[in-house]
Amino acid sequence: MKLSIFLLILLEEVLSKNENLQGILFKIIQEGETLCFVNKNDSDIGNLVRSVSLHDLSISIYGFDFITFDVHCTSYILALGVLELGGNIDSLEFSRKFKSNSNILVVINDITHLDFSSIHQISLKQGFNIKVLEVKNQSDGSILQQSNELDFILYSTLEQKIFDTTVCPDDAYLILPSFNWDPLNELKKLNQSFQVVGFSCPPFVTFHDNNLTGLDVELIKLIFRNWPIHFRILNDTINPYNDLKLLLQNRTADMSSCSSWLTIELLIAKYGLSPYYHENCFSFVVHKPSRLPDATFMYQCFRLSLWCFIIFVICFVVVSMTIFQKICTEEKMDIEKIFILISSRLVGNSFKERLTSRSKVLKYILILWCLCSLIIITYYNAGLTSILQYPRVDLQVNSIKDMIKMSIYWLERKNVGIQSFLRTLGGIHDKIADLFIFEKDAATINSQLRTGKFAIRVEVLPGRGLRHHEVLDEYGRTHMKVLPGCFMKHYCVFVLQKNSPYHYFLSRKLLEVISYGFVDILFKKMIDKQHKKIVEGFFTVYIGDENNILSLSKIQGGFWLIMIGWLLAVIYFIYEKYCK
């Protein structure tokens, strides 16, 4: 199901605080649609409207740049300031920013100077369904008459009827009462408590020894301070989310916790969602690579180019020695005569005449050169080990793409429909969904993980916290690592009944808690030292000490210098033998 998303763009000094705006938006927004908005100036009216939103959406329009969020928008709410006399809405701006056949609600302080004919032309040209909402009470009957002639639906936040019905039909405006309902007083009058339902989902909700703790619990206590709250914990089932939704549908519970934004398209049509207060990153835990024994040093999987070079050098030496040995046996020649023969062919017979005496300086230089060559060669051989990213280790999975490439299957104990959800996202998520295997038995999961061909899904929390790793045994806690990056992100929300009267209060208070940074503080409080100690091992590179990679670029020049030195040494050896 595609969601119709309203986009509210607030400009400077657009709206003043108006209690009727909340109710008017609820009336205009259709069933199953969500109001999404970006509040630039953090105004009171912005917080009021944002309280019915799920998350922030934004585009660049009318001078303000907001963060882009990729969603399918079919409806928009456009907030305008007070237009000057003769002012209108730029048709070119409309055609660029809004899709054809979109529903657009124009929110404006004063419609006195609004050019309805210009808006009507835009509507006919682009196929827009435009409605106008006036916030202030500055209109007269002529404006309503003009809007009615152009087939506009005009709303106003008037608390009393001031227009003559003969000038404009009754349905041309909407009268709403003030929005001054106090939920706490209502609960006291009814002698009822606020019903919250959840299940054990650490660190959000933890139930142990009749003690209830967790991030969601602390947030609820912080938001509903003086409220009579009754928290109900459900038994652990394969899919407790179905029980939560059923209790909300039956109106047995007012709100549920432990809710991730995984099935938002299913939730949004039947339930009310609060703004998200935390972003969850989902990744995989795979087996760490193991260090190979020192005896396997020469059997490391170096680069193909290095292996080719090593094989070439070995073959060259073997072939050369074979040829020289054949010459020495058949032609009755020793190694000294062979070098003399080669030198005479390379430099000519005048080589002996030009070098009449032995050069002691050249001899000392070559001795020093041999010492330097020995040092550099030793360093170069040590540098060969740095060609691998992690030397002396077996093959490993470094990313989610490597996991897909190597066909590492991931095991899941609770089949919550995540496989079908991944297929709706397309792209790389289809390949991840193909690697899904449902396995309920914890012992089987741990035995499969030891083979290095399987993984499990985990949830990465702030401060290197983890969820869903509890299935691992002692071996898994020390031999597993978390892959970097996220293959999917969820958003933690509170789920309420559809059209719940507590929705506005919860959203407004929750946004205040988020803005003051209490969520991060509570998260650090929930993750204890023992959990950090256990989880720290999941973020190490491999089993063993970490490796400092050597830089081969610093010795490339020295390598070629060694080759030249070897060539000079051969020439000097031939010279010494030839001059005897």
C-alpha positions in Angstrom: 0.0 0.0 0.0 1.4 3.4 -1.0 1.2 6.0 1.6 -0.2 9.5 0.9 2.3 11.8 2.6 1.6 15.4 3.5 4.6 17.7 3.4 4.4 20.8 5.5 6.9 23.6 4.6 7.0 26.3 7.2 8.4 29.8 6.3 9.5 32.6 8.6 6.5 34.0 10.6 4.1 31.8 8.8 1.7 30.9 11.5 0.9 32.0 15.0 -0.1 29.6 17.7 -3.7 28.5 17.1 -5.3 25.7 19.0 -7.9 25.1 16.2 -5.1 24.2 13.7 -4.6 20.8 15.3 -8.2 19.9 14.9 -8.5 21.3 11.4 -5.6 19.3 10.2 -7.1 16.1 11.6 -10.3 16.8 9.8 -8.7 17.6 6.4 -6.2 14.7 6.5 -7.8 11.5 5.1 -7.9 8.2 6.9 -4.7 6.4 6.8 -2.5 9.3 5.8 0.3 10.9 7.7 1.4 14.5 8.2 5.2 14.9 7.8 6.9 18.2 8.5 10.1 20.1 9.0 10.2 22.7 11.7 12.9 25.2 10.8 12.5 27.9 13.5 11.3 25.5 16.3 8.2 27.7 16.8 5.2 26.8 19.0 3.0 26.2 16.1 5.7 24.1 14.6 5.8 21.8 17.6 2.0 21.7 17.5 1.9 20.4 14.0 4.9 18.2 14.3 3.2 16.3 17.1 1.1 14.4 14.5 4.1 13.6 12.4 6.2 10.5 12.2 9.4 11.8 10.8 10.9 14.7 9.0 10.5 15.1 5.3 12.0 18.0 3.3 12.6 19.5 -0.1 14.1 22.8 -1.2 11.4 25.4 -1.9 10.8 29.0 -1.2 14.3 29.7 0.0 14.7 26.9 2.6 16.8 23.8 2.1 15.8 20.7 4.0 17.2 17.2 4.1 15.9 15.0 1.3 13.9 12.0 2.3 13.0 9.5 -0.4 9.2 8.8 -0.1 6.3 8.7 -2.5 4.4 11.9 -1.9 0.9 12.4 -3.4 -0.3 15.2 -1.1 1.3 18.3 0.3 0.6 21.0 2.8 2.1 24.3 1.8 2.4 27.0 4.5 2.6 30.5 3.2 3.2 33.8 5.0 1.1 37.0 4.5 1.1 37.8 0.8 1.4 41.4 -0.3 -1.3 43.1 -2.4 -1.4 41.3 -5.8 0.8 38.5 -4.6 0.4 35.0 -5.9 2.0 31.6 -6.0 4.7 31.0 -8.7 3.3 28.5 -11.2 6.8 27.5 -12.3 7.7 26.7 -8.7 4.6 24.6 -8.4 5.3 22.6 -11.5 8.9 21.9 -10.4 8.2 20.9 -6.9 4.9 19.1 -6.9 3.8 16.2 -9.0 0.9 16.3 -11.3 -2.5 15.4 -9.9 -1.3 16.0 -6.3 -3.5 17.1 -3.4 -2.2 20.5 -2.1 -3.4 22.3 1.0 -2.3 25.9 1.1 -2.1 27.2 4.7 -1.9 31.0 5.0 -2.4 33.7 7.6 -4.5 36.0 5.5 -6.2 35.2 2.2 -7.3 38.8 1.6 -4.6 39.4 -1.1 -4.5 35.8 -2.4 -5.0 35.6 -6.1 -7.5 32.8 -6.5 -7.5 33.1 -10.3 -3.8 32.4 -10.5 -4.1 29.4 -8.3 -7.0 28.2 -10.4 -4.9 28.3 -13.6 -2.2 26.3 -11.9 -4.7 23.8 -10.7 -6.2 23.3 -14.2 -2.8 23.1 -15.9 -1.1 20.6 -13.6 -4.2 18.8 -12.4 -3.7 19.8 -8.7 -6.5 19.5 -6.2 -5.9 22.7 -4.2 -7.5 23.5 -0.9 -6.9 26.7 1.2 -6.8 27.0 5.0 -6.8 30.4 6.5 -5.4 30.7 10.0 -6.3 34.3 11.0 -9.8 35.8 10.9 -9.3 38.6 8.4 -11.4 37.5 5.5 -14.7 38.8 4.3 -17.6 37.4 2.3 -16.3 38.6 -1.1 -13.2 36.4 -0.8 -15.4 33.4 0.0 -17.6 34.2 -2.9 -14.5 34.4 -5.2 -13.3 31.0 -4.0 -16.7 29.5 -4.4 -16.9 30.7 -8.0 -13.6 29.0 -8.8 -14.7 25.8 -7.1 -12.3 26.1 -4.2 -12.8 24.5 -0.8 -11.9 27.1 1.8 -11.3 26.3 5.5 -11.0 28.7 8.3 -10.1 28.4 12.0 -12.9 30.6 13.1 -14.6 29.7 16.4 -17.8 31.5 15.4 -19.9 31.9 12.3 -19.5 35.4 10.9 -20.3 34.9 7.2 -23.7 35.1 5.8 -24.8 31.7 4.4 -26.4 33.5 1.4 -23.0 34.7 0.3 -21.3 31.3 0.6 -22.6 27.8 1.1 -22.3 26.2 4.5 -19.6 23.7 3.4 -17.3 26.5 2.3 -15.9 26.8 5.8 -15.4 24.6 8.9 -16.0 25.6 12.5 -14.2 23.7 15.2 -14.1 24.0 19.0 -11.0 24.8 21.0 -8.6 22.0 21.6 -8.2 22.2 25.3 -8.7 18.6 26.4 -6.6 17.5 29.4 -6.0 13.8 29.3 -4.8 13.6 33.0 -8.0 15.1 34.3 -10.0 12.8 32.1 -8.3 9.8 33.5 -9.0 11.0 37.1 -12.6 11.6 36.3 -13.0 8.1 34.9 -10.9 6.6 37.7 -8.8 4.8 35.1 -5.1 4.2 34.5 -3.1 4.6 31.3 -2.7 1.1 29.9 0.7 0.3 28.4 1.5 -3.1 26.9 4.9 -4.6 26.0 7.1 -7.6 26.2 10.7 -8.3 27.3 12.9 -6.6 24.6 16.2 -5.4 26.3 17.4 -2.7 26.5 14.0 -1.1 25.7 12.0 -3.2 28.2 13.6 -5.5 30.7 11.5 -7.6 33.1 13.5 -9.5 35.7 12.6 -10.5 39.3 9.4 -8.4 39.1 11.5 -5.3 38.3 10.6 -3.4 35.2 13.4 -1.3 33.6 14.5 -0.2 30.1 14.6 2.7 27.8 10.9 2.6 26.9 10.0 2.4 30.6 12.2 5.4 31.5 10.7 7.4 28.7 7.2 6.6 29.7 7.9 7.6 33.3 9.5 10.8 32.0 6.6 11.7 29.7 3.7 10.6 31.9 5.1 11.7 35.2 2.0 12.0 37.4 -0.2 9.7 35.3 -1.7 6.5 36.8 0.1 4.0 34.5 -0.5 0.2 34.3 2.3 -1.7 32.4 1.4 -5.1 31.2 4.1 -7.6 30.1 3.2 -10.3 27.5 4.7 -13.7 27.5 7.5 -14.4 25.0 6.0 -15.7 21.7 7.4 -16.2 18.2 5.8 -12.9 17.1 4.6 -10.8 20.0 3.9 -7.9 17.7 0.6 -9.6 16.7 -0.5 -9.7 20.3 0.3 -6.0 20.7 -1.7 -5.0 17.6 -4.6 -7.1 18.7 -4.7 -5.5 22.1 -4.7 -2.0 20.5 -7.4 -3.0 18.1 -9.6 -4.3 20.9 -8.9 -1.0 22.8 -7.7 -3.1 25.7 -4.4 -1.1 25.8 -3.8 2.6 25.1 -0.2 2.3 24.0 2.4 -0.3 23.2 6.2 -0.3 23.6 9.0 -2.4 21.9 7.8 -1.2 18.5 10.2 -1.0 15.6 9.3 0.8 12.3 9.4 -2.5 10.4 5.8 -2.8 9.3 4.9 0.8 9.1 2.7 0.4 6.1 0.6 -2.0 8.0 0.6 0.0 11.2 -0.2 3.4 9.8 -3.6 2.5 8.5 -4.9 1.1 11.7 -2.9 2.7 14.5 -1.4 6.0 15.6 2.4 6.3 15.7 4.5 8.7 17.7 7.6 10.4 16.3 10.5 8.0 16.3 12.9 8.5 19.1 15.7 6.1 18.1 17.2 4.8 14.8 18.2 1.1 14.8 20.9 -0.3 12.6 20.7 -3.9 11.6 23.8 -5.8 10.5 25.1 -9.4 10.7 27.5 -11.3 13.0 29.9 -13.6 11.2 32.8 -15.8 12.2 36.1 -14.0 12.7 39.1 -15.0 10.6 41.7 -17.1 12.4 45.5 -16.6 12.4 47.4 -19.3 10.5 50.4 -21.1 12.0 53.8 -19.6 11.3 54.7 -22.7 9.2 52.1 -21.7 6.7 53.8 -18.3 6.0 54.8 -19.2 2.5 51.3 -20.5 1.6 49.5 -17.2 2.1 47.2 -16.1 -0.7 49.3 -13.2 -2.0 48.2 -11.2 -4.9 48.2 -12.9 -8.3 50.8 -10.4 -9.7 53.2 -11.3 -6.8 52.8 -15.0 -7.3 53.5 -14.6 -11.0 56.7 -12.6 -10.2 57.9 -15.3 -7.7 57.2 -18.1 -10.2 59.0 -16.2 -12.9 62.1 -15.7 -10.8 62.2 -19.3 -9.7 61.7 -20.6 -13.3 64.4 -18.1 -14.6 67.0 -19.3 -12.0 66.2 -23.0 -12.7 66.5 -22.6 -16.4 69.7 -20.5 -16.1 71.4 -23.0 -13.9 70.4 -25.8 -16.2 71.9 -24.1 -19.2 75.1 -23.2 -17.4 75.4 -26.7 -16.1 75.0 -28.1 -19.6 77.6 -25.7 -21.0 80.1 -26.7 -18.2 79.6 -30.4 -18.8 79.6 -30.5 -22.6 82.0 -27.7 -23.5 84.4 -28.4 -20.6 84.0 -24.9 -19.4 83.7 -23.7 -15.8 81.7 -20.8 -14.4 84.7 -18.4 -14.6 85.0 -18.9 -18.4 81.3 -18.5 -18.8 81.4 -15.0 -17.2 84.4 -14.0 -19.2 82.6 -15.1 -22.4 79.5 -13.1 -21.5 81.5 -10.0 -20.6 83.4 -10.1 -23.9 80.1 -10.3 -25.8 78.5 -7.5 -23.8 81.4 -4.9 -23.5 83.9 -6.0 -26.1 87.6 -6.9 -26.0 88.6 -3.3 -25.0 87.1 -3.8 -21.6 90.4 -5.3 -20.2 92.5 -2.5 -21.7 90.5 0.3 -20.1 90.6 -1.2 -16.6 94.4 -1.6 -16.1 94.3 -1.9 -12.4 92.0 -3.0 -9.6 90.1 -0.1 -8.1 90.1 -0.3 -4.3 87.4 2.4 -4.1 85.1 0.4 -6.3 85.8 -2.7 -4.2 84.9 -0.9 -0.9 81.8 0.6 -2.5 80.5 -2.7 -3.6 81.2 -4.2 -0.1 79.1 -1.4 1.4 76.5 -1.9 -1.3 76.2 -5.6 -0.3 75.6 -4.7 3.3 72.9 -2.1 2.4 71.3 -4.6 0.0 71.2 -7.2 2.8 69.4 -4.8 5.1 66.9 -3.6 2.4 66.2 -7.1 1.2 65.4 -8.2 4.7 63.0 -5.3 5.1 61.4 -6.0 1.7 60.8 -9.6 2.6 59.1 -8.6 5.8 57.1 -6.1 3.7 55.7 -9.0 1.7 53.5 -9.9 4.6 51.8 -6.6 4.5 50.4 -7.2 1.0 47.5 -9.0 2.6 45.0 -6.8 4.5 45.3 -9.2 7.5 48.5 -11.3 7.2 48.6 -15.0 8.2 44.8 -15.3 8.5 42.3 -17.4 6.6 39.7 -16.0 4.3 37.2 -13.7 5.9 34.0 -11.7 5.4 34.7 -7.9 5.6 31.3 -6.5 4.5 27.7 -7.3 3.7 28.7 -7.5 0.0 31.3 -10.1 0.8 28.7 -12.0 2.7 26.5 -12.1 -0.4 29.4 -12.9 -2.7 30.5 -15.8 -0.5 26.9 -17.0 0.0 27.0 -16.8 3.8 23.5 -17.7 5.0 22.0 -16.0 8.0 19.9 -17.8 10.6 16.8 -16.4 12.3 15.1 -17.8 15.4 11.9 -15.8 15.1 10.3 -15.7 11.7 8.7 -12.2 12.0 8.2 -11.7 8.2 11.5 -9.9 7.7 12.3 -11.9 4.6 9.2 -10.8 2.8 9.8 -7.2 4.0 13.3 -7.2 2.5 11.9 -8.3 -0.8 9.7 -5.2 -0.9 12.8 -3.0 -0.7 14.4 -4.6 -3.8 18.1 -4.2 -4.9 20.7 -5.8 -2.6 17.9 -6.7 -0.1 16.6 -9.3 -2.5 19.9 -11.1 -2.4 20.0 -10.9 1.4 16.5 -12.3 1.6 17.6 -15.3 -0.5 20.2 -16.1 2.2 17.6 -16.3 4.9 17.2 -19.6 6.9 14.7 -20.1 9.7 16.2 -22.1 12.6 14.6 -22.2 16.0 17.1 -24.4 17.9 19.9 -22.4 19.6 22.3 -25.4 19.7 22.0 -25.9 15.9 22.6 -22.2 15.3 25.9 -22.2 17.3 27.1 -25.3 15.6 26.4 -23.9 12.2 28.2 -20.6 13.1 31.4 -22.5 13.9 31.7 -23.6 10.3 32.1 -20.0 9.2 29.4 -20.4 6.5 26.5 -18.9 8.5 25.7 -15.6 10.2 22.9 -14.2 12.5 21.2 -10.8 12.3 21.9 -8.3 15.2 20.8 -4.8 16.1 23.5 -2.3 16.7 22.7 0.2 19.4 24.5 3.5 20.2 27.8 3.1 22.2 28.6 -0.3 20.7 25.5 -2.0 22.1 24.0 -5.1 20.6 20.7 -6.9 20.6 19.7 -10.4 19.4 23.1 -11.8 20.2 21.9 -13.7 23.3 21.6 -16.9 21.3 25.4 -17.2 21.0 27.3 -19.5 23.4 30.8 -18.8 24.9 32.5 -19.7 21.7 30.3 -17.4 19.6 30.9 -14.5 21.9 34.7 -14.7 21.4 34.9 -15.9 17.8 32.2 -13.7 16.1 32.4 -10.1 14.8 29.9 -7.5 13.6 30.0 -6.5 10.0 30.3 -2.7 9.4 27.4 -0.9 7.8 23.7 -1.4 7.9 21.6 -3.4 5.5 18.4 -2.0 7.0 17.3 0.7 9.5 14.3 0.6 11.8 12.8 3.4 13.8 11.5 3.0 17.4 8.1 4.4 18.0 5.2 4.1 20.4 2.0 2.7 18.9 -1.4 4.0 20.1 -4.9 3.3 19.1 -6.2 4.9 15.9 -7.3 8.5 16.5 -6.2 8.2 20.1 -6.8 11.3 22.3 -3.4 10.8 23.9 -1.6 11.1 20.5 -1.1 14.9 20.7 0.1 14.9 24.3 2.5 12.0 23.8 4.1 13.4 20.6 4.6 16.8 22.0 6.2 15.6 25.2 8.3 13.0 23.4 9.7 15.6 21.0 10.7 17.7 24.1 12.5 14.8 25.6 14.3 14.1 22.3 15.3 17.8 21.9 16.9 17.9 25.3 19.0 14.7 24.6 17.4 12.5 27.3 17.2 9.5 24.9 21.0 9.3 24.5 21.5 9.7 28.3 19.0 6.9 29.0 20.7 4.7 26.5 24.0 5.0 28.1 22.4 4.3 31.4 20.7 1.1 30.1 23.9 -0.5 28.8 25.8 -1.8 31.8 29.5 -2.6 32.1 29.0 -6.3 31.8 27.2 -5.9 28.5 29.9 -3.6 27.2 32.6 -6.1 28.2 30.8 -8.9 26.3 30.0 -6.9 23.2 33.5 -5.3 22.9 34.8 -8.6 21.4 32.4 -8.4 18.5 34.1 -5.3 17.2 37.7 -6.6 17.0 39.2 -7.3 13.7 40.2 -11.0 14.0 41.3 -13.6 16.5 44.7 -12.4 17.7 46.7 -9.2 17.8 45.9 -6.4 15.4 48.3 -5.9 12.5 50.1 -2.7 11.5 50.4 -2.7 7.8 53.8 -1.8 6.4 54.1 0.6 3.4 55.9 -0.9 0.4 55.9 2.4 -1.4 58.8 3.6 0.7 61.1 0.8 -0.5 60.3 0.6 -4.2 63.2 2.9 -5.0 65.5 0.8 -2.9 64.4 -2.4 -4.6 65.4 -1.0 -8.0 68.7 0.3 -6.5 69.4 -3.3 -5.3 68.9 -4.6 -8.8 71.3 -2.1 -10.2 73.8 -3.0 -7.4 73.5 -6.7 -8.3 74.3 -5.9 -11.9 77.3 -3.8 -10.9 78.5 -6.7 -8.7 78.4 -9.1 -11.6 80.4 -6.7 -13.8 83.0 -6.2 -11.0 83.3 -9.9 -10.6 83.9 -10.4 -14.3 86.4 -7.5 -14.3 88.4 -9.1 -11.4 88.5 -12.5 -13.1 89.3 -11.0 -16.5 92.2 -8.9 -15.3 94.1 -11.8 -13.7 
